């Protein structure tokens, strides 16, 4: 769970850092940079989603074991 929190924080920081970089660029470079940044954010979001899904699967597998006790 701690790993997921760290990934969420990393994604949030990345979002603001990348937005700040693009905001300071000349107009003609903003589109290319924005597309590249979006790709980076989506990749990080996919990693986060995968981690959350693994946690959910682990929780589901633990529930029957706990109910047998």
GUKOLRO-441694 format. One record per residue: residue in three letters; x, y, z of N, C-alpha, C in turn. Coordinates in pm, 1 decimal. Layout:
<node type="ALA" n_east="X" n_north="Y" n_up="Z" ca_east="X" ca_north="Y" ca_up="Z" c_east="X" c_north="Y" c_up="Z"/>
...
***
This chain:
<node type="UNK" n_east="82.3" n_north="-119.3" n_up="0.0" ca_east="0.0" ca_north="0.0" ca_up="0.0" c_east="87.3" c_north="126.5" c_up="0.0"/>
<node type="UNK" n_east="195.8" n_north="119.8" n_up="73.0" ca_east="288.0" ca_north="233.9" ca_up="77.6" c_east="344.4" c_north="263.3" c_up="-61.6"/>
<node type="UNK" n_east="371.0" n_north="157.0" n_up="-136.4" ca_east="421.9" ca_north="172.7" ca_up="-272.8" c_east="322.6" c_north="249.7" c_up="-359.7"/>
<node type="UNK" n_east="195.5" n_north="221.5" n_up="-344.2" ca_east="91.5" ca_north="289.8" ca_up="-421.9" c_east="87.7" c_north="437.7" c_up="-384.0"/>
<node type="UNK" n_east="97.9" n_north="466.9" n_up="-257.6" ca_east="98.8" ca_north="607.7" ca_up="-214.1" c_east="217.9" c_north="682.4" c_up="-273.1"/>
<node type="UNK" n_east="333.2" n_north="617.3" n_up="-270.8" ca_east="452.5" ca_north="680.0" ca_up="-328.5" c_east="434.0" c_north="704.5" c_up="-477.8"/>
<node type="UNK" n_east="373.4" n_north="609.8" n_up="-546.7" ca_east="349.9" ca_north="625.7" ca_up="-689.6" c_east="250.7" c_north="738.4" c_up="-716.7"/>
<node type="UNK" n_east="148.0" n_north="751.1" n_up="-632.2" ca_east="51.6" ca_north="859.7" ca_up="-647.9" c_east="120.0" c_north="995.1" c_up="-630.8"/>
<node type="UNK" n_east="204.5" n_north="1004.6" n_up="-529.9" ca_east="276.5" ca_north="1129.7" ca_up="-507.0" c_east="371.1" c_north="1160.1" c_up="-622.5"/>
<node type="UNK" n_east="438.4" n_north="1058.5" n_up="-671.7" ca_east="530.1" ca_north="1076.9" ca_up="-784.0" c_east="453.8" c_north="1125.6" c_up="-907.2"/>
<node type="UNK" n_east="337.5" n_north="1068.1" n_up="-931.9" ca_east="256.3" ca_north="1107.9" ca_up="-1046.2" c_east="209.6" c_north="1252.3" c_up="-1032.2"/>
<node type="UNK" n_east="169.2" n_north="1290.2" n_up="-913.2" ca_east="124.6" ca_north="1428.2" ca_up="-890.5" c_east="239.7" c_north="1527.1" c_up="-910.5"/>
<node type="UNK" n_east="356.4" n_north="1494.9" n_up="-854.6" ca_east="472.5" ca_north="1583.3" ca_up="-871.8" c_east="511.1" c_north="1594.5" c_up="-1018.9"/>
<node type="UNK" n_east="509.9" n_north="1480.6" n_up="-1087.3" ca_east="544.8" ca_north="1479.3" ca_up="-1228.8" c_east="449.6" c_north="1567.5" c_up="-1308.1"/>
<node type="UNK" n_east="321.7" n_north="1557.8" n_up="-1277.4" ca_east="221.2" ca_north="1637.6" ca_up="-1346.8" c_east="250.5" c_north="1786.6" c_up="-1333.1"/>
<node type="UNK" n_east="275.2" n_north="1831.3" n_up="-1211.4" ca_east="300.6" ca_north="1973.6" ca_up="-1189.9" c_east="434.9" c_north="2016.8" c_up="-1246.3"/>
<node type="UNK" n_east="536.4" n_north="1931.8" n_up="-1235.0" ca_east="667.6" ca_north="1964.9" ca_up="-1291.2" c_east="660.1" c_north="1978.7" c_up="-1442.9"/>
<node type="UNK" n_east="594.1" n_north="1884.6" n_up="-1506.4" ca_east="584.9" ca_north="1887.6" ca_up="-1652.1" c_east="501.3" c_north="2005.4" c_up="-1699.5"/>
<node type="UNK" n_east="394.6" n_north="2036.5" n_up="-1627.5" ca_east="311.1" ca_north="2150.2" ca_up="-1664.9" c_east="391.6" c_north="2279.6" c_up="-1656.0"/>
<node type="UNK" n_east="472.4" n_north="2291.7" n_up="-1550.5" ca_east="554.7" ca_north="2411.5" ca_up="-1533.0" c_east="656.4" c_north="2427.6" c_up="-1644.6"/>
<node type="UNK" n_east="714.3" n_north="2315.5" n_up="-1687.9" ca_east="812.1" ca_north="2320.8" ca_up="-1796.7" c_east="747.7" c_north="2370.0" c_up="-1925.9"/>
<node type="UNK" n_east="631.3" n_north="2318.0" n_up="-1957.3" ca_east="562.4" ca_north="2353.6" ca_up="-2081.7" c_east="517.3" c_north="2498.9" c_up="-2077.3"/>
<node type="UNK" n_east="472.6" n_north="2541.5" n_up="-1962.0" ca_east="421.8" ca_north="2677.4" ca_up="-1947.5" c_east="528.3" c_north="2781.6" c_up="-1981.9"/>
<node type="UNK" n_east="654.3" n_north="2747.1" n_up="-1960.2" ca_east="763.4" ca_north="2841.7" ca_up="-1984.5" c_east="818.3" c_north="2833.4" c_up="-2126.5"/>
<node type="UNK" n_east="769.5" n_north="2742.8" n_up="-2209.1" ca_east="822.4" ca_north="2722.4" ca_up="-2344.5" c_east="759.1" c_north="2819.0" c_up="-2444.0"/>
<node type="UNK" n_east="829.7" n_north="2840.7" n_up="-2554.5" ca_east="769.8" ca_north="2918.5" ca_up="-2663.1" c_east="648.3" c_north="2844.0" c_up="-2720.4"/>
<node type="UNK" n_east="554.4" n_north="2916.5" n_up="-2774.5" ca_east="428.8" ca_north="2859.4" ca_up="-2825.7" c_east="451.4" c_north="2744.5" c_up="-2922.4"/>
<node type="UNK" n_east="547.3" n_north="2757.7" n_up="-3011.8" ca_east="566.4" ca_north="2656.8" ca_up="-3116.1" c_east="618.4" c_north="2523.8" c_up="-3060.7"/>
<node type="UNK" n_east="671.5" n_north="2522.8" n_up="-2941.2" ca_east="723.0" ca_north="2399.2" ca_up="-2881.5" c_east="625.7" c_north="2335.4" c_up="-2782.8"/>
<node type="UNK" n_east="523.8" n_north="2408.0" n_up="-2744.8" ca_east="431.8" ca_north="2359.7" ca_up="-2642.0" c_east="357.7" c_north="2233.1" c_up="-2682.0"/>
<node type="UNK" n_east="311.9" n_north="2222.5" n_up="-2806.4" ca_east="234.1" ca_north="2105.3" ca_up="-2849.8" c_east="317.2" c_north="1978.4" c_up="-2842.3"/>
<node type="UNK" n_east="438.4" n_north="1982.4" n_up="-2894.4" ca_east="525.3" ca_north="1864.2" ca_up="-2892.5" c_east="557.9" c_north="1825.6" c_up="-2748.2"/>
<node type="UNK" n_east="591.9" n_north="1924.0" n_up="-2666.8" ca_east="625.9" ca_north="1897.1" ca_up="-2527.4" c_east="504.2" c_north="1843.8" c_up="-2450.8"/>
<node type="UNK" n_east="388.6" n_north="1899.8" n_up="-2477.8" ca_east="266.5" ca_north="1854.1" ca_up="-2410.3" c_east="235.1" c_north="1709.6" c_up="-2445.6"/>
<node type="UNK" n_east="251.4" n_north="1674.0" n_up="-2572.8" ca_east="227.4" ca_north="1535.5" ca_up="-2614.6" c_east="324.4" c_north="1439.9" c_up="-2546.9"/>
<node type="UNK" n_east="449.6" n_north="1479.2" n_up="-2540.3" ca_east="550.6" ca_north="1396.6" ca_up="-2475.0" c_east="520.5" c_north="1381.4" c_up="-2325.8"/>
<node type="UNK" n_east="482.2" n_north="1490.4" n_up="-2262.9" ca_east="449.4" ca_north="1486.7" ca_up="-2120.7" c_east="326.7" c_north="1401.1" c_up="-2093.5"/>
<node type="UNK" n_east="230.0" n_north="1408.2" n_up="-2181.8" ca_east="111.1" ca_north="1325.7" ca_up="-2166.3" c_east="147.7" c_north="1178.0" c_up="-2172.9"/>
<node type="UNK" n_east="236.9" n_north="1142.4" n_up="-2262.8" ca_east="283.8" ca_north="1003.7" ca_up="-2271.6" c_east="350.2" c_north="959.8" c_up="-2140.9"/>
<node type="UNK" n_east="432.0" n_north="1047.2" n_up="-2082.9" ca_east="499.1" ca_north="1015.7" ca_up="-1956.0" c_east="396.5" c_north="995.7" c_up="-1844.7"/>
<node type="UNK" n_east="299.3" n_north="1086.0" n_up="-1839.0" ca_east="197.1" ca_north="1075.7" ca_up="-1735.3" c_east="114.1" c_north="949.0" c_up="-1751.2"/>
<node type="UNK" n_east="78.4" n_north="916.0" n_up="-1873.7" ca_east="-1.4" ca_north="794.9" ca_up="-1896.3" c_east="75.9" c_north="669.1" c_up="-1859.8"/>
<node type="UNK" n_east="204.2" n_north="667.2" n_up="-1889.0" ca_east="286.7" ca_north="552.7" ca_up="-1852.2" c_east="290.1" c_north="535.9" c_up="-1700.6"/>
<node type="UNK" n_east="308.8" n_north="644.9" n_up="-1629.0" ca_east="309.0" ca_north="639.2" ca_up="-1482.9" c_east="171.7" c_north="600.6" c_up="-1428.9"/>
<node type="UNK" n_east="67.7" n_north="647.8" n_up="-1492.0" ca_east="-67.5" ca_north="613.5" ca_up="-1449.8" c_east="-95.0" c_north="464.5" c_up="-1471.5"/>
<node type="UNK" n_east="-45.3" n_north="409.3" n_up="-1580.6" ca_east="-60.6" ca_north="265.7" ca_up="-1605.8" c_east="10.7" c_north="183.8" c_up="-1498.6"/>
<node type="UNK" n_east="130.6" n_north="227.1" n_up="-1459.8" ca_east="204.1" ca_north="158.1" ca_up="-1354.1" c_east="127.5" c_north="163.9" c_up="-1222.1"/>
<node type="UNK" n_east="72.9" n_north="279.7" n_up="-1191.1" ca_east="-5.2" ca_north="296.0" ca_up="-1069.1" c_east="-128.7" c_north="207.8" c_up="-1072.2"/>
<node type="UNK" n_east="-197.8" n_north="207.2" n_up="-1183.0" ca_east="-317.6" ca_north="125.1" ca_up="-1197.9" c_east="-285.0" c_north="-22.9" c_up="-1180.9"/>
<node type="UNK" n_east="-175.2" n_north="-65.8" n_up="-1238.3" ca_east="-133.1" ca_north="-204.8" ca_up="-1226.4" c_east="-103.7" c_north="-240.9" c_up="-1080.5"/>
<node type="UNK" n_east="-38.3" n_north="-151.6" n_up="-1009.6" ca_east="-8.0" ca_north="-176.4" ca_up="-868.1" c_east="-135.2" c_north="-184.8" c_up="-785.0"/>
<node type="UNK" n_east="-229.3" n_north="-96.9" n_up="-812.0" ca_east="-356.5" ca_north="-98.9" ca_up="-739.8" c_east="-431.4" c_north="-228.3" c_up="-769.1"/>
<node type="UNK" n_east="-429.7" n_north="-269.8" n_up="-894.5" ca_east="-497.1" ca_north="-393.6" ca_up="-931.6" c_east="-434.8" c_north="-513.1" c_up="-859.0"/>
<node type="UNK" n_east="-302.8" n_north="-515.4" n_up="-848.9" ca_east="-235.2" ca_north="-624.1" ca_up="-776.7" c_east="-274.9" c_north="-624.1" c_up="-629.5"/>
<node type="UNK" n_east="-285.6" n_north="-505.5" n_up="-569.5" ca_east="-329.0" ca_north="-496.8" ca_up="-429.6" c_east="-470.4" c_north="-549.9" c_up="-412.5"/>
<node type="UNK" n_east="-557.8" n_north="-513.3" n_up="-505.3" ca_east="-695.6" ca_north="-560.5" ca_up="-498.4" c_east="-703.2" c_north="-711.7" c_up="-511.3"/>
<node type="UNK" n_east="-625.7" n_north="-767.7" n_up="-602.3" ca_east="-624.2" ca_north="-913.3" ca_up="-618.7" c_east="-571.0" c_north="-980.9" c_up="-493.5"/>
<node type="UNK" n_east="-468.5" n_north="-924.0" n_up="-433.3" ca_east="-413.1" ca_north="-980.3" ca_up="-310.2" c_east="-516.2" c_north="-974.8" c_up="-197.9"/>
<node type="UNK" n_east="-591.0" n_north="-864.6" n_up="-189.4" ca_east="-695.7" ca_north="-852.7" ca_up="-87.0" c_east="-804.8" c_north="-956.4" c_up="-108.9"/>
<node type="UNK" n_east="-844.1" n_north="-975.9" n_up="-232.4" ca_east="-950.1" ca_north="-1072.8" ca_up="-263.8" c_east="-904.8" c_north="-1213.1" c_up="-226.4"/>
<node type="UNK" n_east="-780.8" n_north="-1244.5" n_up="-251.4" ca_east="-728.7" ca_north="-1377.3" ca_up="-220.6" c_east="-713.4" c_north="-1396.5" c_up="-68.9"/>
<node type="UNK" n_east="-690.3" n_north="-1289.5" n_up="6.0" ca_east="-675.9" ca_north="-1298.9" ca_up="150.1" c_east="-809.8" c_north="-1309.5" c_up="221.7"/>
<node type="UNK" n_east="-915.2" n_north="-1259.4" n_up="164.3" ca_east="-1045.7" ca_north="-1258.7" ca_up="230.4" c_east="-1094.1" c_north="-1400.4" c_up="260.3"/>
<node type="UNK" n_east="-1093.9" n_north="-1493.8" n_up="164.9" ca_east="-1139.7" ca_north="-1629.1" ca_up="198.7" c_east="-1054.7" c_north="-1695.0" c_up="307.2"/>
<node type="UNK" n_east="-925.0" n_north="-1671.4" n_up="307.7" ca_east="-838.4" ca_north="-1728.3" ca_up="409.7" c_east="-875.9" c_north="-1674.0" c_up="547.3"/>
<node type="UNK" n_east="-901.8" n_north="-1546.1" n_up="554.6" ca_east="-937.1" ca_north="-1484.1" ca_up="682.6" c_east="-1073.1" c_north="-1532.1" c_up="732.3"/>
<node type="UNK" n_east="-1165.0" n_north="-1557.5" n_up="642.3" ca_east="-1297.9" ca_north="-1601.5" ca_up="684.8" c_east="-1297.5" c_north="-1745.4" c_up="731.7"/>
<node type="UNK" n_east="-1195.8" n_north="-1824.5" n_up="695.1" ca_east="-1186.4" ca_north="-1962.8" ca_up="740.4" c_east="-1130.2" c_north="-1973.1" c_up="881.7"/>
<node type="UNK" n_east="-1075.7" n_north="-1865.0" n_up="933.6" ca_east="-1012.3" ca_north="-1869.6" ca_up="1066.3" c_east="-1114.6" c_north="-1863.5" c_up="1174.0"/>
***
